[in-house]
Every structure is written in structure tokens, then in C-alpha cells.
Amino acid sequence: MPYATPPDESGSKQVDRQQQIRYGWALPFFVLFVVVTFGAFWPPGMRPAPQARWQMGAVAYGVDWTVHAFGNLLPFASVVLRALGFGGKRPLEIRIPVVLMLGIALLRIVIFFFVERWHYYFSDHIFLATSLMAMEAVEVRQCWTSSPLLFLNAVFCFGVMFEAWHTSRYYHTQLASMLALVVGSALFGGLSFPGLEEVLDRCCHRMPDKRSECQALIPNEA
């Protein structure tokens, strides 16, 4: 009787890796959805907002100031640390995430100029939060095995969540918060996950000499 062929575990490991990446991408958006919904609808109705930022409290003021002043730059801090030696340093591991993150940030800025005047119906702060979560989704995938960098990104995500809760609770209507949340999550969420995979796939076909580096970053071939 012939010996049974041992099961190939590589396929299951690849599936598990893909699921982990998808969960890691979807979880921030899911938590953001819960946070904004909770802030906007419980308790229902508009709440009086603090008239001055210093009336928000020290923690809320500090988070608000940091996100507003450096929000678009903070996701790149992890990229800089990786370039300095924390995690992978290969060119594609640095360039591709930076290109995608810059694209997300610039797209948000362009859209902001068109919707700024309609802030009563569309929350620019929640829209910013969705773009920052998308940028984080791009970067976290590159530092998956680095606990310090994951912790750094988790702290930043927590700050964005806190800011989203605070602004949806006190400063925007329910319609403005939820509309910005849905539009931003659909737009930037799509760019942060399928967009990166598509760019890397094209890179592997157009740059044969870089194929090994590209394949190392593609979720489907991880």
C-alpha cells in the first residue's frame, strides 16, 4: 500500500496570512464605524460643543491639537523608523507605501477644498480620520512583525479614534459624521488594501529584476 502524501501546509499558511492581513485592514475601519456611530447617536441629538479648545480638557485638547497639526505626518513616522533600521529596509518596502500614503493624503486635501463649505452636511474631521486609518492600514502591513512599530501605530490609531469620537459627539451633526464616515471608508479603504496589492502586482510584471522584492510584499504570495 503506497504511503499517503503528507498534506501541504503551505497553502493553509498562505490563507491564514491573507486572512490576518484582511482582518488587520478591516478592523480599524470597523472600530472607527462603531466609535463615530456611538458618538453621533448616543445620546441622540446635538450636544453643546466647548466654546474654546482649552475647555475640552487637557487630554482631549492634546489629542485634538496633535491630530490637527501633525495628523497627515504621523503615519510616516513609522516609515522613517523602518528606513532607519526598524523592520525591512528594501527600497520597495519604503517607496511603495510612501507613494500610496501620499496619494491618499493628497486626495483627501483635494476633496476637502470642494466640501469645506458644506461642513454642516459633511464632516471634514471624520473624513480626515478615515484617510488616516487608510494610511495606517498601508503601513501596518509593512511592519507586521515589529512589535515596537505596531505599538506606535496602535497608539496613533487610538488617538485618531478618540478625536473621531469627540468631534462626532460635540461638533458635527449626525448626518455630517455618518456621511463622511461612509464616503471616506469606501474611498480610502478601497485604496489602502486592493490598491497596494494591484500596484505590487503590476510592479512584479514590469520590473523583472525586482520581482523577488515585490513578491515578498504581496499578501496573496506571502
PLY file of the C-alpha trace (Angstrom):
ply
format ascii 1.0
element vertex 222
property float x
property float y
property float z
element edge 221
property int vertex1
property int vertex2
end_header
0.00 0.00 0.00
1.57 3.32 -1.01
2.36 5.84 1.66
-0.09 8.69 1.93
1.22 12.01 0.71
1.64 14.41 3.64
-0.67 17.39 3.43
0.78 20.56 2.05
0.58 23.13 4.81
1.94 25.99 2.73
-1.47 26.68 1.20
-3.19 26.87 4.58
-0.45 29.15 5.90
-0.93 31.46 2.94
-4.68 31.54 3.54
-4.13 32.28 7.24
-1.71 35.08 6.35
-4.17 36.59 3.88
-6.93 36.46 6.48
-4.73 38.15 9.06
-3.92 40.94 6.63
-7.57 41.44 5.72
-8.60 41.46 9.37
-5.83 43.91 10.14
-7.07 46.15 7.34
-10.79 45.91 8.20
-10.56 46.14 11.99
-9.59 49.86 12.22
-12.44 50.84 9.90
-14.90 48.69 11.86
-13.82 50.21 15.18
-13.98 53.70 13.65
-17.52 52.98 12.45
-18.56 51.90 15.97
-16.84 54.90 17.60
-18.36 57.51 15.27
-21.82 55.92 15.42
-21.68 55.83 19.21
-20.52 59.44 19.37
-23.14 60.67 16.92
-26.22 58.81 18.20
-25.74 58.27 21.93
-27.17 60.27 23.50
-29.15 61.36 20.43
-29.23 64.91 19.22
-26.72 67.74 19.07
-24.65 68.42 22.17
-23.27 71.85 23.03
-19.64 71.97 21.98
-16.96 73.64 24.12
-16.58 77.22 23.01
-12.79 77.11 23.25
-10.33 74.27 22.79
-8.89 74.68 26.28
-12.36 73.88 27.66
-12.14 70.38 26.18
-9.84 69.17 28.94
-6.11 68.52 28.84
-6.26 65.05 27.24
-8.87 65.93 24.62
-7.07 69.18 23.81
-3.72 67.43 23.44
-5.12 64.74 21.14
-7.10 67.28 19.12
-4.08 69.53 18.64
-1.78 66.66 17.70
-4.17 65.15 15.14
-4.94 68.52 13.57
-1.33 69.72 13.47
0.50 66.52 12.58
-2.20 64.03 11.56
-1.05 63.64 7.96
2.59 63.32 9.02
2.32 60.85 11.90
1.77 57.72 9.74
5.09 58.49 8.03
6.93 58.30 11.36
6.74 54.53 11.17
8.11 54.61 7.62
11.07 56.72 8.75
11.82 54.32 11.59
11.75 51.38 9.20
14.10 53.23 6.87
16.47 53.73 9.79
16.59 50.03 10.51
13.45 49.06 12.40
11.99 46.37 10.14
12.60 45.97 6.42
14.80 48.45 4.58
14.49 47.24 0.99
13.63 50.09 -1.43
10.22 48.76 -2.44
9.19 48.32 1.20
9.75 52.04 1.68
8.82 53.60 -1.65
5.52 51.87 -2.40
3.86 52.55 0.99
5.04 56.17 0.84
3.60 56.65 -2.65
0.23 55.20 -1.62
0.10 57.14 1.64
0.97 60.38 -0.12
-1.71 59.65 -2.71
-4.33 59.13 0.00
-3.31 62.31 1.81
-3.29 64.45 -1.34
-6.63 63.07 -2.49
-8.20 63.96 0.84
-6.81 67.50 0.63
-8.18 67.98 -2.89
-11.62 66.70 -1.91
-11.55 68.86 1.22
-11.38 72.05 -0.87
-14.64 71.07 -2.57
-16.58 70.01 0.55
-15.23 72.51 3.09
-18.16 74.88 2.64
-20.62 72.03 3.28
-19.24 71.08 6.70
-22.78 71.09 8.15
-23.57 68.12 5.93
-20.09 66.57 5.62
-17.63 66.33 8.49
-14.11 67.16 7.38
-12.72 65.79 10.65
-14.32 62.35 10.21
-13.20 62.38 6.58
-9.66 63.06 7.83
-9.96 60.18 10.30
-10.89 57.70 7.56
-7.92 58.78 5.44
-5.56 58.39 8.41
-6.91 54.89 9.07
-6.28 54.02 5.43
-2.71 55.30 5.65
-2.22 53.23 8.77
-3.60 50.16 7.01
-0.93 50.57 4.34
1.91 50.99 6.83
0.91 48.40 9.42
1.15 45.67 6.80
4.83 46.51 6.29
5.76 46.33 9.98
3.62 43.31 10.88
6.49 41.51 12.63
7.84 44.51 14.53
6.15 44.84 17.91
7.51 48.36 18.70
6.29 49.73 15.38
2.92 48.02 15.76
2.60 49.60 19.21
3.48 53.02 17.79
0.84 52.69 15.09
-1.71 51.39 17.59
-1.19 54.46 19.79
-1.69 56.72 16.79
-4.86 54.84 15.78
-6.20 55.21 19.32
-5.64 58.96 19.12
-7.49 59.17 15.81
-10.38 57.13 17.27
-10.57 59.45 20.27
-10.61 62.50 18.03
-13.32 60.95 15.84
-15.47 60.18 18.87
-15.04 63.67 20.29
-15.80 65.51 17.06
-18.82 63.34 16.20
-20.19 63.79 19.72
-19.83 67.55 20.05
-19.03 69.32 16.80
-20.94 67.79 13.86
-24.44 66.72 13.02
-25.28 63.05 12.77
-25.70 63.37 9.01
-22.32 65.06 8.58
-20.49 62.48 10.68
-22.07 59.39 9.12
-21.89 60.67 5.53
-18.19 61.47 5.87
-17.60 58.12 7.55
-19.27 56.11 4.78
-17.73 58.06 1.90
-14.26 58.16 3.43
-14.23 54.49 4.41
-15.39 53.39 0.96
-12.92 55.62 -0.87
-9.78 55.37 1.26
-10.49 51.86 2.46
-10.52 50.65 -1.12
-7.28 52.46 -1.92
-5.45 51.19 1.14
-5.93 47.46 0.58
-6.72 46.44 -3.00
-4.77 49.41 -4.34
-1.50 48.33 -2.78
-1.88 44.76 -3.95
-2.60 45.94 -7.50
0.43 48.24 -7.58
2.70 45.47 -6.33
1.30 43.01 -8.84
1.99 45.40 -11.70
5.45 46.02 -10.29
6.23 42.30 -10.44
5.29 42.13 -14.12
7.02 45.33 -15.20
10.22 45.08 -13.12
11.65 41.54 -13.50
14.81 42.42 -11.60
12.70 43.49 -8.60
10.28 40.57 -8.76
11.56 38.86 -5.62
11.16 42.03 -3.59
7.67 42.61 -4.92
6.50 39.08 -4.29
7.69 39.29 -0.70
5.17 42.07 -0.10
2.13 40.73 -1.96
-0.41 39.26 0.51
-1.50 36.54 -1.90
2.05 35.27 -2.22
3.25 35.89 1.32
0 1
1 2
2 3
3 4
4 5
5 6
6 7
7 8
8 9
9 10
10 11
11 12
12 13
13 14
14 15
15 16
16 17
17 18
18 19
19 20
20 21
21 22
22 23
23 24
24 25
25 26
26 27
27 28
28 29
29 30
30 31
31 32
32 33
33 34
34 35
35 36
36 37
37 38
38 39
39 40
40 41
41 42
42 43
43 44
44 45
45 46
46 47
47 48
48 49
49 50
50 51
51 52
52 53
53 54
54 55
55 56
56 57
57 58
58 59
59 60
60 61
61 62
62 63
63 64
64 65
65 66
66 67
67 68
68 69
69 70
70 71
71 72
72 73
73 74
74 75
75 76
76 77
77 78
78 79
79 80
80 81
81 82
82 83
83 84
84 85
85 86
86 87
87 88
88 89
89 90
90 91
91 92
92 93
93 94
94 95
95 96
96 97
97 98
98 99
99 100
100 101
101 102
102 103
103 104
104 105
105 106
106 107
107 108
108 109
109 110
110 111
111 112
112 113
113 114
114 115
115 116
116 117
117 118
118 119
119 120
120 121
121 122
122 123
123 124
124 125
125 126
126 127
127 128
128 129
129 130
130 131
131 132
132 133
133 134
134 135
135 136
136 137
137 138
138 139
139 140
140 141
141 142
142 143
143 144
144 145
145 146
146 147
147 148
148 149
149 150
150 151
151 152
152 153
153 154
154 155
155 156
156 157
157 158
158 159
159 160
160 161
161 162
162 163
163 164
164 165
165 166
166 167
167 168
168 169
169 170
170 171
171 172
172 173
173 174
174 175
175 176
176 177
177 178
178 179
179 180
180 181
181 182
182 183
183 184
184 185
185 186
186 187
187 188
188 189
189 190
190 191
191 192
192 193
193 194
194 195
195 196
196 197
197 198
198 199
199 200
200 201
201 202
202 203
203 204
204 205
205 206
206 207
207 208
208 209
209 210
210 211
211 212
212 213
213 214
214 215
215 216
216 217
217 218
218 219
219 220
220 221
